[in-house]
Each structure stands twice: as C-alpha cells, then as structure tokens.
Amino acid sequence: MSGNRRVVVTGVGLVSALGLDTTSTWKALLAGESGTAPITHFDASQHSTRFAAEVKGFDPLVWVEKKDVKKMDRFIQFAVAASDIALKDSGLVVDGGNAEQVGVYIGSGIGGFATIEREHEALLKGGPRKVSPFFIPASIVNLASGWVSIRTGAKGPNSATCTACTTSAHAVGDSFRLIQRGEADVMIAGGSEAAITPLGVGGFAAMRALSTRNDDPARASRPFDKDRDGFVMGEGAGMVILEELEHAQRCDARIYGEVVGYGATGDAFHITQPAPEGEGAQRSMRRALKDAGIGTADVQ
C-alpha cells in the first residue's frame, strides 16, 4: 500500500432543485436560475420560513423497483439516483473483477426525517404495532451507502458521515484518503438530504438559522451579503466517482480533475458558530496544502 497514490474525479451525479440529473442542473446553474420557491411538501403557512429548494418532479420508480420504494426514505432514493448517474457518467462497471476495490461513502446530515415524523405519528395514533418494520432501515444515515452497495455490487469500504453542513465534504475527503492509502481503487462518494419537513423546517427556524425572505425566495440565499438573514433549506444528492489515477487511465476514463489535498479540523468553540478569527479554516487549509505538497510558510 502507498500513501502517495493520486486520486482523480471521473464521474459526477446530481439530483437537485434545479434538475433531476447533472446536465439539467448544470445548465440551470449557468443560466443563473434559482431552485428556491414556496414549500409544497407540506402546509407551511404557520412556519416563519415558508420556502425551500425542493427537488421537483422526482419519481423514485425511475430508479428503484416498486417493492423497494417503501424501504427507502427520500434521501436514500436521491442517493441511489445520483450514484447511478455518476457511475454512468464515469463509464465504470462494477463486476467480479473489481468489486472488492470499489467502495461507497455517502453521508447525510439528518437522514430520513420524513420517515421518522411519519412513523412517530403512526406510533401516537395506533401504538407500536403500527410502526413499519422498514422504519429503521429506511431512515438511518448509513443505508444510503448500504443501498448503493447492494445495487451496484460494490464490496469495498462502506461507510457514512453525519457531520451537518460538512457531511459531503468529509465523505469525499475520507474517500480520497481510502484510495490514497490503497484500501480502494474507486469510491462512490457524496451526500444526500431530504429534510424539508414540518419538523425539519420548524427546528432550523427555531434556531433562527433560516432566511425569512418569504416575499423573495429566489434571492434569499446570500451567505456573503451584509444583509443576509439565514440559509435556505434544500434537498437532493451529489455524488462523485473517485478513482486512483492509474486505474482511471487503464480504463480510459474521462478525468474531470484531481483531488490533491484534504484537511479537516475542529474549532472546539461553539455548536453552530465558527471561531471568530477563522483559525479552524486556516488549520484545515494548512493540512490540505501539506497534503498537496504546497508550502504553508506564507499562509496566515
């Protein structure tokens, strides 16, 4: 095993509020379109925030057999779809010859919130006998990776992250490390969310974390604006196929780019606020630069 193996991106899969695949999402991004609009998943009239970036027109039956749909929360369905799109984009075929060297690492900040809410209501109304036997496997975070592994036959490292807003970045970075040190040749990596629910929106609103620009949803997401008033909840999934460079070259894969460094640190400061001087980001950057073989003497 080597800790210096190079890692490249050979496939991208997206399911978003802007489109049900990578091509349509990218086209909408280039056109400057917004996927944010009034919430339709539930009656949000009593919520302080009444808009979100919902995935529109998603049909799980396009990606999942009917008998399996009820076994998966919406976030798992998104993950399956985005992974399939990414694999098709990469041209990678998982078979008996490479299955043990192909892994899956998909995270989710919350997991199956809609399923949890639905089954809790069933419990309150009908007692424990009304709770679905699929409740737990449909809602826990690691079942996105589990389902993708089962469907693709990938038998390599299989894991999941649950680190709030950094979840997908950690999934990609940890996958990079697995390939770098020789534990896998290929990783299906990314994240998926579907928490636009009464409790999900209500909970973030109670933290005063959400924008309340209900009169202008399309322009509510403005994280670096001096007049920002919170973030906009969204849903969807994003996946990349990471491959060891020589493996990708042998397969004549199209290479989008190379992952050259990864850094992750903790601020040890506050549960929602970053350290005020940004020292945590600096530490992470230094680690990533060291990974990439770039000097850090001039980084302040």
NORFEN-V940242 format. One record per pair of residues at least 12 apart in sequence whose C-alpha atoms are under 8 Angstrom apart, sorted by sequence separation. I is the first residue (numbers start at 1). J is the second residue. D is the distance in whole Angstrom. If there is no record, write none. Layout:
# NORFEN-V940242
i={I,I}
j={J,J}
d={D,D}
This chain:
# NORFEN-V940242
i={38,39,119,146,175,220,267,38,39,64,119,145,267,286,37,38,63,145,175,266,18,36,37,39,145,265,18,36,37,119,265,18,36,37,60,63,142,172,211,212,282,17,35,36,63,142,171,172,211,212,265,282,17,35,116,141,142,171,210,211,264,265,115,141,171,209,210,211,263,264,141,168,169,209,210,211,263,168,208,209,210,262,263,115,116,168,210,262,263,264,115,167,168,263,262,263,112,113,157,261,262,79,112,156,157,261,262,111,112,156,260,261,263,111,112,261,262,111,261,110,260,261,109,201,260,108,107,20,107,17,19,20,75,76,106,17,18,19,20,75,107,196,16,17,20,74,106,107,196,16,17,73,106,195,196,15,74,105,194,195,73,104,193,194,73,193,194,192,193,104,192,193,104,192,103,191,192,190,191,190,191,190,104,189,190,103,188,189,102,103,104,105,108,109,110,188,189,101,102,103,104,105,106,107,108,109,188,189,99,100,101,102,103,104,105,106,107,108,109,110,187,188,99,100,101,102,103,104,105,106,107,108,109,186,187,99,100,101,105,108,109,186,187,99,186,94,95,109,185,186,94,108,185,94,107,108,21,107,76,106,185,15,22,71,21,70,71,80,107,179,180,72,73,79,83,106,179,15,71,72,73,105,176,15,71,72,76,77,80,105,175,13,14,70,76,80,172,13,75,79,13,105,13,14,76,13,14,12,13,12,13,11,12,11,13,11,12,11,12,10,11,10,11,114,103,113,114,101,102,105,106,111,112,113,114,117,101,102,103,104,105,106,107,108,110,111,112,114,176,100,101,102,103,104,105,106,107,108,109,111,113,101,102,103,104,105,106,107,108,110,102,106,113,173,173,170,83,79,79,78,78,76,75,75,75,74,54,52,90,49,86,44,47,86,87,41,42,47,82,83,86,41,42,49,82,83,48,79,82,83,47,78,79,78,79,79,49,75,49,50,75,91,49,51,90,48,49,50,90,49,52,51,7,7,7,5,6,5,4,5,38,3,4,5,2,3,2,3,38,53,1,2,37,52,53,54,55,1,36,37,51,52,53,54,55,1,36,52,53,54,35,34,34,36,17,17,16,17,16,15,16,14,15,14,15,13,14,13,14,12,13,12,13,12,11,12,10,11,9,10,11,9,10,9,10,8,9,7,8,7,8,7,8,6,7,10,5,6,5,8,10,10,11,10,11,9,10,8,9,10,8,9,8,9,8,9,7,8,6,7,6,7,6}
j={50,51,131,158,187,232,279,51,52,77,132,158,280,299,51,52,77,159,189,280,33,51,52,54,160,280,34,52,53,135,281,35,53,54,77,80,159,189,228,229,299,35,53,54,81,160,189,190,229,230,283,300,36,54,135,160,161,190,229,230,283,284,135,161,191,229,230,231,283,284,162,189,190,230,231,232,284,190,230,231,232,284,285,138,139,191,233,285,286,287,139,191,192,287,287,288,138,139,183,287,288,106,139,183,184,288,289,139,140,184,288,289,291,140,141,290,291,141,291,141,291,292,141,233,292,141,141,55,142,53,55,56,111,112,142,54,55,56,57,112,144,233,54,55,58,112,144,145,234,55,56,112,145,234,235,55,114,145,234,235,114,145,234,235,115,235,236,235,236,148,236,237,149,237,149,237,238,237,238,238,239,239,154,239,240,154,239,240,154,155,156,157,160,161,162,240,241,154,155,156,157,158,159,160,161,162,241,242,153,154,155,156,157,158,159,160,161,162,163,164,241,242,154,155,156,157,158,159,160,161,162,163,164,241,242,155,156,157,161,164,165,242,243,156,243,152,153,167,243,244,153,167,244,154,167,168,82,168,138,168,247,78,85,134,85,134,135,144,171,243,244,137,138,144,148,171,244,81,137,138,139,171,242,82,138,139,143,144,147,172,242,81,82,138,144,148,240,82,144,148,83,175,84,85,147,85,86,85,86,86,87,86,87,87,89,88,89,89,90,89,90,90,91,194,184,194,195,183,184,187,188,193,194,195,196,199,184,185,186,187,188,189,190,191,193,194,195,197,259,184,185,186,187,188,189,190,191,192,193,195,197,186,187,188,189,190,191,192,193,195,188,192,200,262,263,264,188,191,192,192,193,192,192,193,194,194,196,196,241,201,239,198,201,240,241,196,197,202,237,238,241,197,198,205,238,239,205,236,239,240,205,236,237,237,238,239,210,236,211,212,237,253,212,214,253,212,213,214,254,214,217,217,176,179,180,179,180,180,180,181,214,180,181,182,180,181,181,182,217,232,181,182,217,232,233,234,235,182,217,218,232,233,234,235,236,183,218,234,235,236,218,218,219,232,234,235,235,236,236,236,237,236,237,237,238,237,238,238,239,238,239,239,240,240,240,241,240,241,240,241,242,241,242,242,243,242,243,242,243,243,244,244,245,244,245,248,244,245,245,248,253,254,255,255,256,255,256,255,256,257,256,257,257,258,258,259,258,259,258,259,259,260,260}
d={6,5,6,7,6,7,8,4,6,7,7,7,5,8,5,6,8,7,7,6,8,7,6,7,7,6,7,5,6,7,8,5,4,8,6,7,7,5,8,7,8,5,5,7,6,5,6,6,5,8,7,7,7,7,7,7,8,6,7,4,8,6,7,8,7,8,4,5,8,5,7,8,7,5,5,6,4,5,7,6,6,8,6,7,7,5,7,8,7,8,6,7,8,5,7,4,7,7,7,8,4,8,4,8,7,4,8,6,6,6,8,6,8,6,7,7,7,5,5,7,7,5,8,8,5,6,7,8,7,5,7,8,7,8,7,5,7,8,8,6,8,7,8,4,7,7,6,8,7,5,6,5,5,8,7,7,8,6,8,7,7,6,8,5,6,5,7,7,6,7,6,6,6,4,8,6,7,8,6,6,7,4,7,5,6,6,7,5,5,6,7,8,8,8,7,6,6,8,6,4,6,6,7,5,7,5,5,7,6,7,7,5,5,5,5,5,4,5,6,7,6,7,5,5,5,7,6,7,5,7,6,8,4,7,5,5,5,8,8,8,7,6,7,7,4,7,7,6,6,7,6,6,5,7,6,7,7,6,8,7,7,7,8,5,7,8,8,7,6,7,7,7,5,6,7,6,6,7,7,4,6,6,7,6,5,7,7,8,7,8,8,8,5,8,5,6,8,5,8,8,6,7,7,7,8,5,8,7,4,4,8,5,8,6,8,8,6,5,8,8,4,5,8,8,7,7,7,7,6,7,8,7,7,6,8,8,5,6,6,5,6,5,6,6,7,7,7,6,7,8,5,5,5,5,5,5,5,5,7,8,7,6,6,6,6,7,5,6,6,7,8,7,7,6,8,8,7,7,6,7,8,7,6,5,5,6,8,7,7,7,6,7,8,6,7,7,7,7,6,8,6,7,7,7,6,6,7,8,6,8,8,6,6,6,8,8,7,7,7,8,8,7,5,7,7,6,8,6,7,6,8,6,7,7,7,7,6,5,6,7,8,5,7,7,7,4,5,7,7,7,6,6,6,6,6,6,6,5,6,7,8,5,4,6,6,8,5,6,6,8,7,6,8,8,7,7,7,7,5,5,7,8,5,6,7,8,5,6,6,8,5,6,6,5,5,6,7,5,7,6,7,6,6,5,7,6,6,6,5,6,6,5,6,6,5,8,7,5,8,8,6,6,8,5,8,6,6,7,5,8,7,5,6,6,4,7,6,6,8,6,8,7,7}
